[in-house]
Amino acid sequence: MITVTVSQLNRYLKAVLEGDKKLSNLYVCGEISNFTRHRQSGHLYFSLKDKDSALRAVMFRQDAGDLRFQPENGMEVLAGGHVSVYERDGAYQLIVNDMQPRGAGAMAVQFAQTKERLEGEGLFAPAHKKPLPPYPRRVGVVTSADAAALQDIRRVLSRRYPLCALVVSPAQVQGAGSARALTDALNRLDRRGNCDVIIIGRGGGSAEDLWSFNDEGLARAIFACKAPVISAVGHETDYTICDFVSDVRASTPSVAAQLAAPDQEELLRRLSGLQSALRRHAADKLYTSMQRLDRLSGGAAPGAYENIVAKKQEKLDFFSHLIYNNKRIFIQERQNRLAELGALLNSVSPLRVMDRGYCAAFRDKEAVRTVRRLAQGDELRLRFCDGWADCTVDAVTIAIPKGIHRGLPR
């Protein structure tokens, strides 16, 4: 017979359970009960139960911080971890390091809890919504580079408002890592600071396909974005967290493009209406002034009014002719000077060098004049003769001019 203390026995059982490979990495399905979040430590204490049994479980703060939903009593979950023994009480328990809602409503639970948490922080409040600019110069787009949604946006903008430029920051829109890719693409556009409005979205798909747009990190990036953001995810009936936190929600990417820029035909109609109104106002003003002149000249001698008007008209014609000639001479002199300066500027323009296949590199809006200032991973903007391109440095190679090895140790 072996005699041991209680502590020795509990310690032995703990070692046996933690040494069993079958119990070191398993998932347990059950319903949460007796749920408690320790106020000071942040650890989660609860039980998992089914209709016949119950199992004590604990999830420590560092793992609980990664949860994307709020555990509640009565919720069915799938908890992953290992089995151990709490030596003080001699009770075995499941040490949980991963937990997900279980069943068809798992995604709905996570969506609802994320929405409730962000709404409670004020991220959806109308007071934080930024207005869209009436006449944008640049419209940024965050979506897949080969998506039909991008082509829809491009087509609508070119038809409605061709004055604005389209700046695309491509990103993966579904699958593993897509939420992070969308967040990085949005942050790249926002750091540039040259977009008046940003559209983020994609075409339709299943709830799983659109799930990246429910990411909490992406929602916070949209909220922090300096430029107003239009969310255009899926179809009319699809709603994501991005729709609630963005400044404007569009039912489709095409509708987002319509919201981002005005319609040039409507602008022309408004200008035509303003022109007609201005003409009517001028005619009414002239008619009223002529009537006033008639009233004022009622007591004058016959022909006096006509003589005064004739003299004023002669004086007006003289000064009009003088002003016209001076203006014409002034404009001609400035045109000649402008042509001279243009020819001089063109002779020293770096664009003439770029026409021969060269380009200029910029990092953080500063020209890069030597490869020795570059490092792997640096983001560059390349200026060509006809536009810009963004790239990332994969490797840096410093060329040694011919002949420089002379005198070096062999």
Contacts in CASP RR format, 6 or more apart in sequence:
PFRMAT RR
TARGET T0000
AUTHOR 0000-0000-0000
METHOD contacts of the structure
MODEL  1
MITVTVSQLNRYLKAVLEGDKKLSNLYVCGEISNFTRHRQSGHLYFSLKD
KDSALRAVMFRQDAGDLRFQPENGMEVLAGGHVSVYERDGAYQLIVNDMQ
PRGAGAMAVQFAQTKERLEGEGLFAPAHKKPLPPYPRRVGVVTSADAAAL
QDIRRVLSRRYPLCALVVSPAQVQGAGSARALTDALNRLDRRGNCDVIII
GRGGGSAEDLWSFNDEGLARAIFACKAPVISAVGHETDYTICDFVSDVRA
STPSVAAQLAAPDQEELLRRLSGLQSALRRHAADKLYTSMQRLDRLSGGA
APGAYENIVAKKQEKLDFFSHLIYNNKRIFIQERQNRLAELGALLNSVSP
LRVMDRGYCAAFRDKEAVRTVRRLAQGDELRLRFCDGWADCTVDAVTIAI
PKGIHRGLPR
4 12 0 8 1.000
6 90 0 8 1.000
7 87 0 8 1.000
10 85 0 8 1.000
10 87 0 8 1.000
10 88 0 8 1.000
10 90 0 8 1.000
11 87 0 8 1.000
13 85 0 8 1.000
13 90 0 8 1.000
13 92 0 8 1.000
14 84 0 8 1.000
14 85 0 8 1.000
14 87 0 8 1.000
17 23 0 8 1.000
17 83 0 8 1.000
17 84 0 8 1.000
17 85 0 8 1.000
17 92 0 8 1.000
18 24 0 8 1.000
18 82 0 8 1.000
18 83 0 8 1.000
18 84 0 8 1.000
20 83 0 8 1.000
23 82 0 8 1.000
23 83 0 8 1.000
24 82 0 8 1.000
24 83 0 8 1.000
25 80 0 8 1.000
25 81 0 8 1.000
25 82 0 8 1.000
26 80 0 8 1.000
26 81 0 8 1.000
26 82 0 8 1.000
26 83 0 8 1.000
27 78 0 8 1.000
27 79 0 8 1.000
27 80 0 8 1.000
27 81 0 8 1.000
28 48 0 8 1.000
28 55 0 8 1.000
28 57 0 8 1.000
28 78 0 8 1.000
28 79 0 8 1.000
28 80 0 8 1.000
28 94 0 8 1.000
29 48 0 8 1.000
29 50 0 8 1.000
29 76 0 8 1.000
29 77 0 8 1.000
29 78 0 8 1.000
29 79 0 8 1.000
29 102 0 8 1.000
30 48 0 8 1.000
30 49 0 8 1.000
30 50 0 8 1.000
30 76 0 8 1.000
30 77 0 8 1.000
30 78 0 8 1.000
30 79 0 8 1.000
30 102 0 8 1.000
31 48 0 8 1.000
31 49 0 8 1.000
31 50 0 8 1.000
31 74 0 8 1.000
31 75 0 8 1.000
31 76 0 8 1.000
31 77 0 8 1.000
32 46 0 8 1.000
32 47 0 8 1.000
32 48 0 8 1.000
32 71 0 8 1.000
32 72 0 8 1.000
32 73 0 8 1.000
32 74 0 8 1.000
32 75 0 8 1.000
32 76 0 8 1.000
32 77 0 8 1.000
33 46 0 8 1.000
33 47 0 8 1.000
33 48 0 8 1.000
33 49 0 8 1.000
33 54 0 8 1.000
33 73 0 8 1.000
33 74 0 8 1.000
34 45 0 8 1.000
34 46 0 8 1.000
34 47 0 8 1.000
34 73 0 8 1.000
35 44 0 8 1.000
35 45 0 8 1.000
35 46 0 8 1.000
35 71 0 8 1.000
35 72 0 8 1.000
35 73 0 8 1.000
36 44 0 8 1.000
36 45 0 8 1.000
36 46 0 8 1.000
37 43 0 8 1.000
37 44 0 8 1.000
37 45 0 8 1.000
37 64 0 8 1.000
38 44 0 8 1.000
38 45 0 8 1.000
41 61 0 8 1.000
42 61 0 8 1.000
42 64 0 8 1.000
43 58 0 8 1.000
43 59 0 8 1.000
43 60 0 8 1.000
43 61 0 8 1.000
43 64 0 8 1.000
44 58 0 8 1.000
44 59 0 8 1.000
44 60 0 8 1.000
44 64 0 8 1.000
44 71 0 8 1.000
44 96 0 8 1.000
45 57 0 8 1.000
45 58 0 8 1.000
46 57 0 8 1.000
46 58 0 8 1.000
46 59 0 8 1.000
46 71 0 8 1.000
47 54 0 8 1.000
47 55 0 8 1.000
47 56 0 8 1.000
47 57 0 8 1.000
48 54 0 8 1.000
48 55 0 8 1.000
48 57 0 8 1.000
48 77 0 8 1.000
48 79 0 8 1.000
48 94 0 8 1.000
49 55 0 8 1.000
55 93 0 8 1.000
55 94 0 8 1.000
56 86 0 8 1.000
56 91 0 8 1.000
56 92 0 8 1.000
56 93 0 8 1.000
56 94 0 8 1.000
57 79 0 8 1.000
57 93 0 8 1.000
57 94 0 8 1.000
57 95 0 8 1.000
57 96 0 8 1.000
58 93 0 8 1.000
58 94 0 8 1.000
58 95 0 8 1.000
58 96 0 8 1.000
59 79 0 8 1.000
59 95 0 8 1.000
59 96 0 8 1.000
59 97 0 8 1.000
59 99 0 8 1.000
60 95 0 8 1.000
63 96 0 8 1.000
63 97 0 8 1.000
63 98 0 8 1.000
67 99 0 8 1.000
68 110 0 8 1.000
68 113 0 8 1.000
68 114 0 8 1.000
68 216 0 8 1.000
69 100 0 8 1.000
69 101 0 8 1.000
69 109 0 8 1.000
69 110 0 8 1.000
69 113 0 8 1.000
69 114 0 8 1.000
70 113 0 8 1.000
70 117 0 8 1.000
71 77 0 8 1.000
71 99 0 8 1.000
75 101 0 8 1.000
75 109 0 8 1.000
76 101 0 8 1.000
76 102 0 8 1.000
76 103 0 8 1.000
77 99 0 8 1.000
77 100 0 8 1.000
77 101 0 8 1.000
77 102 0 8 1.000
78 99 0 8 1.000
78 100 0 8 1.000
78 102 0 8 1.000
79 94 0 8 1.000
79 96 0 8 1.000
79 98 0 8 1.000
79 99 0 8 1.000
80 94 0 8 1.000
80 96 0 8 1.000
80 97 0 8 1.000
80 98 0 8 1.000
80 99 0 8 1.000
81 94 0 8 1.000
81 95 0 8 1.000
81 96 0 8 1.000
81 97 0 8 1.000
81 98 0 8 1.000
82 94 0 8 1.000
82 95 0 8 1.000
83 92 0 8 1.000
83 93 0 8 1.000
83 94 0 8 1.000
83 95 0 8 1.000
84 92 0 8 1.000
84 93 0 8 1.000
84 95 0 8 1.000
85 91 0 8 1.000
85 92 0 8 1.000
85 93 0 8 1.000
86 92 0 8 1.000
86 93 0 8 1.000
100 106 0 8 1.000
101 107 0 8 1.000
101 109 0 8 1.000
101 110 0 8 1.000
107 207 0 8 1.000
107 208 0 8 1.000
107 211 0 8 1.000
110 214 0 8 1.000
111 214 0 8 1.000
111 241 0 8 1.000
114 214 0 8 1.000
114 216 0 8 1.000
114 219 0 8 1.000
114 241 0 8 1.000
115 241 0 8 1.000
115 244 0 8 1.000
117 216 0 8 1.000
118 124 0 8 1.000
118 216 0 8 1.000
118 219 0 8 1.000
118 241 0 8 1.000
118 244 0 8 1.000
118 245 0 8 1.000
119 244 0 8 1.000
122 128 0 8 1.000
123 219 0 8 1.000
123 220 0 8 1.000
123 223 0 8 1.000
123 244 0 8 1.000
123 245 0 8 1.000
124 244 0 8 1.000
124 245 0 8 1.000
128 223 0 8 1.000
129 247 0 8 1.000
129 248 0 8 1.000
130 227 0 8 1.000
130 228 0 8 1.000
130 247 0 8 1.000
131 228 0 8 1.000
131 247 0 8 1.000
132 197 0 8 1.000
132 228 0 8 1.000
132 230 0 8 1.000
132 247 0 8 1.000
132 248 0 8 1.000
132 259 0 8 1.000
132 260 0 8 1.000
133 196 0 8 1.000
133 197 0 8 1.000
133 228 0 8 1.000
134 262 0 8 1.000
135 163 0 8 1.000
135 261 0 8 1.000
135 262 0 8 1.000
136 161 0 8 1.000
136 164 0 8 1.000
136 196 0 8 1.000
136 197 0 8 1.000
136 260 0 8 1.000
136 261 0 8 1.000
137 163 0 8 1.000
137 164 0 8 1.000
137 165 0 8 1.000
137 196 0 8 1.000
138 164 0 8 1.000
138 165 0 8 1.000
138 166 0 8 1.000
138 167 0 8 1.000
138 194 0 8 1.000
138 195 0 8 1.000
138 196 0 8 1.000
139 153 0 8 1.000
139 157 0 8 1.000
139 164 0 8 1.000
139 165 0 8 1.000
139 166 0 8 1.000
139 167 0 8 1.000
139 195 0 8 1.000
139 196 0 8 1.000
139 197 0 8 1.000
139 198 0 8 1.000
139 199 0 8 1.000
139 257 0 8 1.000
139 260 0 8 1.000
139 261 0 8 1.000
140 166 0 8 1.000
140 167 0 8 1.000
140 168 0 8 1.000
140 169 0 8 1.000
140 189 0 8 1.000
140 195 0 8 1.000
140 197 0 8 1.000
140 198 0 8 1.000
140 199 0 8 1.000
141 150 0 8 1.000
141 153 0 8 1.000
141 166 0 8 1.000
141 167 0 8 1.000
141 168 0 8 1.000
141 169 0 8 1.000
141 198 0 8 1.000
141 199 0 8 1.000
141 200 0 8 1.000
142 169 0 8 1.000
142 171 0 8 1.000
142 182 0 8 1.000
142 185 0 8 1.000
142 186 0 8 1.000
142 189 0 8 1.000
142 198 0 8 1.000
142 199 0 8 1.000
142 200 0 8 1.000
142 201 0 8 1.000
143 149 0 8 1.000
143 150 0 8 1.000
143 153 0 8 1.000
143 168 0 8 1.000
143 170 0 8 1.000
143 171 0 8 1.000
143 173 0 8 1.000
143 199 0 8 1.000
143 200 0 8 1.000
143 201 0 8 1.000
143 202 0 8 1.000
143 253 0 8 1.000
144 150 0 8 1.000
144 170 0 8 1.000
144 171 0 8 1.000
144 172 0 8 1.000
144 173 0 8 1.000
144 202 0 8 1.000
145 168 0 8 1.000
145 170 0 8 1.000
147 173 0 8 1.000
147 202 0 8 1.000
147 203 0 8 1.000
148 203 0 8 1.000
149 201 0 8 1.000
149 202 0 8 1.000
149 203 0 8 1.000
149 232 0 8 1.000
149 253 0 8 1.000
150 168 0 8 1.000
150 253 0 8 1.000
152 252 0 8 1.000
152 253 0 8 1.000
152 254 0 8 1.000
152 257 0 8 1.000
153 166 0 8 1.000
153 199 0 8 1.000
153 253 0 8 1.000
153 254 0 8 1.000
153 256 0 8 1.000
153 257 0 8 1.000
154 166 0 8 1.000
156 254 0 8 1.000
156 257 0 8 1.000
156 258 0 8 1.000
157 164 0 8 1.000
157 166 0 8 1.000
157 257 0 8 1.000
157 260 0 8 1.000
157 261 0 8 1.000
160 257 0 8 1.000
160 258 0 8 1.000
160 261 0 8 1.000
160 262 0 8 1.000
160 263 0 8 1.000
160 264 0 8 1.000
161 261 0 8 1.000
161 262 0 8 1.000
161 263 0 8 1.000
161 264 0 8 1.000
162 264 0 8 1.000
163 264 0 8 1.000
164 196 0 8 1.000
164 261 0 8 1.000
167 189 0 8 1.000
167 192 0 8 1.000
167 194 0 8 1.000
167 195 0 8 1.000
169 185 0 8 1.000
169 186 0 8 1.000
169 188 0 8 1.000
169 189 0 8 1.000
170 185 0 8 1.000
171 178 0 8 1.000
171 181 0 8 1.000
171 182 0 8 1.000
171 184 0 8 1.000
171 185 0 8 1.000
171 186 0 8 1.000
172 178 0 8 1.000
172 181 0 8 1.000
172 182 0 8 1.000
173 182 0 8 1.000
173 201 0 8 1.000
173 202 0 8 1.000
173 212 0 8 1.000
174 202 0 8 1.000
174 208 0 8 1.000
174 209 0 8 1.000
174 210 0 8 1.000
174 211 0 8 1.000
174 212 0 8 1.000
175 212 0 8 1.000
177 212 0 8 1.000
178 212 0 8 1.000
179 212 0 8 1.000
179 213 0 8 1.000
179 215 0 8 1.000
179 217 0 8 1.000
179 218 0 8 1.000
182 200 0 8 1.000
182 212 0 8 1.000
182 213 0 8 1.000
182 215 0 8 1.000
182 218 0 8 1.000
183 215 0 8 1.000
183 217 0 8 1.000
183 218 0 8 1.000
183 221 0 8 1.000
186 198 0 8 1.000
186 200 0 8 1.000
186 218 0 8 1.000
186 221 0 8 1.000
186 222 0 8 1.000
186 225 0 8 1.000
186 229 0 8 1.000
187 221 0 8 1.000
188 379 0 8 1.000
189 195 0 8 1.000
189 198 0 8 1.000
189 227 0 8 1.000
190 198 0 8 1.000
190 221 0 8 1.000
190 224 0 8 1.000
190 225 0 8 1.000
190 226 0 8 1.000
190 227 0 8 1.000
193 226 0 8 1.000
193 227 0 8 1.000
195 227 0 8 1.000
196 227 0 8 1.000
197 227 0 8 1.000
197 228 0 8 1.000
197 229 0 8 1.000
197 230 0 8 1.000
197 260 0 8 1.000
198 225 0 8 1.000
198 227 0 8 1.000
198 228 0 8 1.000
198 229 0 8 1.000
198 230 0 8 1.000
199 229 0 8 1.000
199 230 0 8 1.000
199 232 0 8 1.000
199 250 0 8 1.000
199 253 0 8 1.000
199 256 0 8 1.000
199 257 0 8 1.000
199 260 0 8 1.000
200 213 0 8 1.000
200 222 0 8 1.000
200 229 0 8 1.000
200 230 0 8 1.000
200 231 0 8 1.000
200 232 0 8 1.000
200 233 0 8 1.000
200 242 0 8 1.000
200 246 0 8 1.000
201 213 0 8 1.000
201 231 0 8 1.000
201 232 0 8 1.000
201 233 0 8 1.000
201 234 0 8 1.000
201 242 0 8 1.000
201 253 0 8 1.000
201 256 0 8 1.000
202 210 0 8 1.000
202 213 0 8 1.000
202 232 0 8 1.000
202 233 0 8 1.000
202 234 0 8 1.000
202 253 0 8 1.000
203 233 0 8 1.000
203 234 0 8 1.000
203 235 0 8 1.000
203 252 0 8 1.000
203 253 0 8 1.000
204 210 0 8 1.000
204 233 0 8 1.000
204 234 0 8 1.000
204 235 0 8 1.000
204 238 0 8 1.000
205 234 0 8 1.000
205 238 0 8 1.000
210 233 0 8 1.000
210 234 0 8 1.000
210 238 0 8 1.000
210 240 0 8 1.000
212 218 0 8 1.000
213 231 0 8 1.000
213 233 0 8 1.000
213 240 0 8 1.000
213 241 0 8 1.000
213 242 0 8 1.000
214 240 0 8 1.000
214 241 0 8 1.000
214 242 0 8 1.000
215 241 0 8 1.000
216 241 0 8 1.000
218 241 0 8 1.000
218 242 0 8 1.000
219 241 0 8 1.000
219 242 0 8 1.000
219 244 0 8 1.000
219 245 0 8 1.000
222 229 0 8 1.000
222 231 0 8 1.000
222 242 0 8 1.000
222 245 0 8 1.000
222 246 0 8 1.000
223 245 0 8 1.000
228 247 0 8 1.000
228 248 0 8 1.000
229 246 0 8 1.000
229 247 0 8 1.000
229 248 0 8 1.000
230 246 0 8 1.000
230 247 0 8 1.000
230 248 0 8 1.000
230 249 0 8 1.000
230 250 0 8 1.000
230 256 0 8 1.000
230 259 0 8 1.000
230 260 0 8 1.000
231 240 0 8 1.000
231 242 0 8 1.000
231 243 0 8 1.000
231 245 0 8 1.000
231 246 0 8 1.000
231 248 0 8 1.000
231 249 0 8 1.000
231 250 0 8 1.000
231 256 0 8 1.000
232 249 0 8 1.000
232 250 0 8 1.000
232 251 0 8 1.000
232 252 0 8 1.000
232 253 0 8 1.000
232 255 0 8 1.000
232 256 0 8 1.000
233 240 0 8 1.000
233 242 0 8 1.000
233 243 0 8 1.000
234 252 0 8 1.000
234 253 0 8 1.000
235 251 0 8 1.000
235 252 0 8 1.000
236 251 0 8 1.000
236 252 0 8 1.000
243 249 0 8 1.000
248 259 0 8 1.000
250 256 0 8 1.000
250 258 0 8 1.000
250 259 0 8 1.000
297 304 0 8 1.000
297 305 0 8 1.000
346 352 0 8 1.000
350 360 0 8 1.000
351 385 0 8 1.000
354 360 0 8 1.000
354 383 0 8 1.000
354 384 0 8 1.000
354 385 0 8 1.000
355 385 0 8 1.000
357 384 0 8 1.000
357 385 0 8 1.000
359 382 0 8 1.000
359 383 0 8 1.000
359 384 0 8 1.000
360 367 0 8 1.000
360 382 0 8 1.000
360 383 0 8 1.000
361 367 0 8 1.000
361 368 0 8 1.000
361 380 0 8 1.000
361 381 0 8 1.000
361 382 0 8 1.000
361 383 0 8 1.000
362 368 0 8 1.000
362 380 0 8 1.000
362 381 0 8 1.000
362 382 0 8 1.000
362 383 0 8 1.000
363 373 0 8 1.000
363 374 0 8 1.000
363 378 0 8 1.000
363 379 0 8 1.000
363 380 0 8 1.000
363 381 0 8 1.000
368 374 0 8 1.000
368 380 0 8 1.000
371 396 0 8 1.000
371 397 0 8 1.000
371 398 0 8 1.000
371 399 0 8 1.000
372 398 0 8 1.000
374 380 0 8 1.000
374 393 0 8 1.000
374 396 0 8 1.000
375 393 0 8 1.000
375 396 0 8 1.000
376 393 0 8 1.000
376 394 0 8 1.000
376 395 0 8 1.000
376 396 0 8 1.000
377 392 0 8 1.000
377 393 0 8 1.000
377 394 0 8 1.000
378 392 0 8 1.000
378 393 0 8 1.000
379 390 0 8 1.000
379 391 0 8 1.000
379 392 0 8 1.000
379 393 0 8 1.000
380 390 0 8 1.000
380 391 0 8 1.000
380 392 0 8 1.000
380 393 0 8 1.000
381 388 0 8 1.000
381 389 0 8 1.000
381 390 0 8 1.000
382 388 0 8 1.000
382 389 0 8 1.000
382 390 0 8 1.000
382 391 0 8 1.000
END
